[in-house]
Amino acid sequence: MKKIYIISALLVAFSLQAQFNIAIQVPTDFKEQDAILYTLNGSKDIIVSKESPKNNVFTFKYPKNYLGMMKVYFPNTNNTISFISENKNVDIKLEVQNNKVKDITYLDEANNLMFKIQESSQKKELILPALTQIKDYYKENSEFGKALKIEIDRLSGSNNDLNPTSHPFISYYNTNYAKFLSNDSSKKVSPDDIVNFIDKSNDMLETSSLLRPVLVAYLNAGGNSNVSGSVDKLLDKLKVETPRGQTVLSELIDIFDVYEMKDLKDKYLGLAKNLKCTITDRLASTLKSNANVEIGASFPNYKFQSAVNTTSKSIYDVKADKKVIVFWSSTCSHCENELPKLLEKYNDLKAKNIQVIGMSLDNDKESYNKRISAFPWINDSELRGWNSSYTETYNIHATPTYFILDANNKIISKPEHVANVLEYFNLK
């Protein structure tokens, strides 16, 4: 019993040591009463907790070890701030203007260092090449020429004062970003290098935001001739039943969805459905969101937030022989091209007792209201952009996305473009 007590005591002590706080200072005129903390798993944000401010400070207590990316979303003012955790207290101060975050000051050591490194890298990538190109147009002994040389030398330097060696997550992120995602052609890595990195990397791979872009780099490195073979090789190496294998499988399904690679998506979604092992939460969420929008499935109901052009309270309350659901945004260029074509045929759709319901992924109220003034169909939006609750429910990865429902809200078609919508109803 004594040994068990000692082990238990050590575990309690460890958990207490692992806990850290996230404090976000806001000005008194910031009209926000809620903040939601997220961690990261691959490319998926995971909700941790929701807090309200006390004395103009939002404070989150995180009870476990966590090294990786985090974000806080302010739902009422639609602001998002991102930062990192190295299992130590995080301290952030916001500058706000008209309820929009204008500046972020990272007061803790790790985030301050990460910000400086990121800023320096961006300047090297964006500003240094431009300065190098124009330096030949100015005499070296001129005042501007001298200043230009000093700035080029500074940006070309090694930044030894930004040494991240004592910061495990910063070192991990920057080292592997430079190795696998840099535009430097001299640092090309092979597909085998990427497979070994994904296989051998520690848990920070899932929390770093690197996983999806590294997977895209891997698919591109293998070329278009045998994407399926490259994926099979990776999944065989990882063992698809393992937590990492399932996370990678989930990411690949989403990637194939985004790039409209339907055959590959269907193949690996089928693989996921047929797994006999315990399914992780990450993969389970991918399976559920895809099952929600399969042909023949009942389209999950949605309670409208502030819908216009209707008195209905939800999608199911809208009565029609058919419904066209379109997820769109006023900032989406494809929507700008497609929705006017839907508008041209709107009266013909109404004559067939077909209702159009627009669900917007906008986050700017003024832009949204201006755009929907031209759309006579039912429109609704949470004004939370890609933080909208329905993006995961309906597996939305791009706009516009269309669904056609029957009178019983069953999905009968998933058109890729507005032309396919109109063709379905013989209105081209």
Long-range contacts (C-beta under 8 A, 24 or more apart in sequence): 15-63, 15-64, 18-63, 18-64, 18-65, 18-87, 19-61, 19-62, 19-63, 19-64, 20-61, 20-62, 20-85, 20-87, 20-88, 20-89, 20-90, 21-59, 21-60, 21-61, 21-62, 21-89, 21-90, 22-59, 22-60, 22-62, 22-70, 22-72, 22-83, 22-85, 22-89, 22-90, 22-92, 23-57, 23-58, 23-59, 23-89, 23-90, 23-91, 23-92, 24-57, 24-58, 24-59, 24-72, 24-81, 24-92, 24-93, 24-94, 25-56, 25-57, 25-91, 25-92, 25-93, 25-94, 26-53, 26-56, 26-57, 26-58, 26-94, 26-96, 27-56, 27-94, 27-95, 27-96, 28-56, 29-96, 30-56, 30-77, 30-94, 30-96, 30-99, 31-76, 31-77, 31-99, 32-74, 32-76, 32-77, 32-79, 32-99, 33-76, 34-74, 34-75, 34-76, 35-60, 35-72, 35-73, 35-74, 36-72, 36-73, 36-74, 36-75, 37-62, 37-70, 37-71, 37-72, 38-70, 38-71, 38-72, 38-73, 39-66, 39-68, 39-69, 39-70, 39-207, 40-68, 40-69, 40-70, 40-71, 40-206, 40-207, 40-208, 40-209, 41-206, 41-207, 41-247, 41-282, 42-206, 42-211, 42-212, 42-247, 42-248, 42-250, 42-251, 42-282, 43-209, 43-211, 43-212, 43-251, 43-254, 44-250, 44-282, 44-285, 45-71, 66-207, 67-168, 67-169, 67-172, 67-203, 67-204, 67-207, 68-169, 68-204, 68-206, 68-207, 68-208, 69-207, 69-208, 69-209, 73-387, 75-384, 75-387, 78-363, 78-383, 78-384, 78-385, 78-387, 80-387, 83-111, 83-114, 84-110, 84-111, 84-114, 84-169, 84-170, 84-173, 85-110, 85-169, 86-110, 86-167, 86-168, 86-169, 86-170, 109-167, 110-167, 110-169, 110-170, 113-162, 113-164, 113-167, 113-170, 114-167, 114-170, 114-173, 116-162, 117-159, 117-162, 117-164, 117-170, 117-174, 120-155, 120-159, 120-162, 121-174, 123-155, 124-155, 124-156, 125-183, 127-155, 128-152, 128-155, 128-156, 131-155, 168-204, 169-204, 169-207, 169-208, 172-202, 172-204, 172-208, 173-204, 173-208, 173-210, 176-201, 176-208, 176-210, 176-214, 177-210, 180-210, 180-213, 180-214, 180-217, 181-210, 181-213, 181-214, 181-217, 189-221, 190-221, 191-218, 191-221, 191-222, 191-230, 194-218, 194-221, 195-233, 195-234, 195-237, 198-234, 198-238, 198-244, 198-248, 199-237, 199-238, 199-244, 205-244, 206-244, 206-247, 211-247, 211-248, 211-251, 212-251, 212-254, 212-255, 215-248, 215-251, 215-252, 215-255, 216-255, 219-255, 227-261, 227-264, 228-264, 228-267, 231-264, 231-268, 235-271, 240-271, 240-275, 241-275, 241-277, 243-280, 246-272, 246-275, 246-279, 246-280, 246-282, 246-283, 247-280, 247-282, 247-283, 249-283, 250-282, 250-283, 250-285, 250-286, 253-286, 253-290, 254-286, 254-397, 257-395, 257-397, 258-397, 258-398, 260-416, 285-392, 289-392, 289-393, 289-394, 289-395, 290-395, 292-393, 292-394, 292-395, 293-394, 293-395, 293-403, 293-411, 293-414, 294-411, 295-411, 295-412, 295-413, 295-414, 296-410, 296-411, 296-412, 297-410, 297-411, 298-408, 298-409, 298-410, 298-411, 299-325, 299-394, 299-403, 299-405, 299-409, 299-410, 299-411, 300-393, 300-394, 301-409, 302-359, 302-390, 302-393, 304-380, 305-380, 305-381, 305-382, 306-380, 306-381, 307-378, 307-379, 307-380, 308-372, 308-378, 308-379, 308-380, 309-376, 309-377, 309-378, 309-379, 310-378, 312-378, 315-357, 315-409, 316-409, 318-355, 318-357, 318-378, 319-407, 320-353, 320-354, 320-355, 320-407, 321-352, 321-353, 321-354, 321-406, 321-407, 322-352, 322-353, 322-354, 322-355, 322-404, 322-405, 322-406, 322-407, 322-412, 322-425, 323-354, 323-355, 323-356, 323-357, 323-404, 323-405, 323-409, 324-349, 324-354, 324-355, 324-356, 324-357, 324-402, 324-403, 324-404, 324-405, 324-421, 325-357, 325-359, 325-402, 325-403, 325-404, 325-405, 326-356, 326-357, 326-358, 326-359, 326-400, 326-401, 326-402, 327-359, 327-360, 327-361, 327-390, 327-394, 327-396, 327-399, 327-400, 327-401, 327-402, 328-358, 328-359, 328-360, 328-361, 328-399, 328-400, 329-360, 329-361, 329-362, 329-385, 329-399, 330-360, 330-362, 330-364, 330-367, 330-368, 330-370, 330-371, 331-362, 331-367, 332-399, 332-400, 334-399, 334-400, 335-399, 335-400, 338-400, 338-417, 338-418, 339-375, 339-400, 339-418, 341-418, 341-419, 341-422, 342-418, 342-421, 342-422, 343-374, 343-375, 343-376, 345-422, 345-427, 346-376, 346-377, 348-425, 348-427, 349-425, 349-427, 352-425, 354-425, 359-390, 361-385, 361-386, 361-388, 361-391, 361-396, 361-399, 363-387
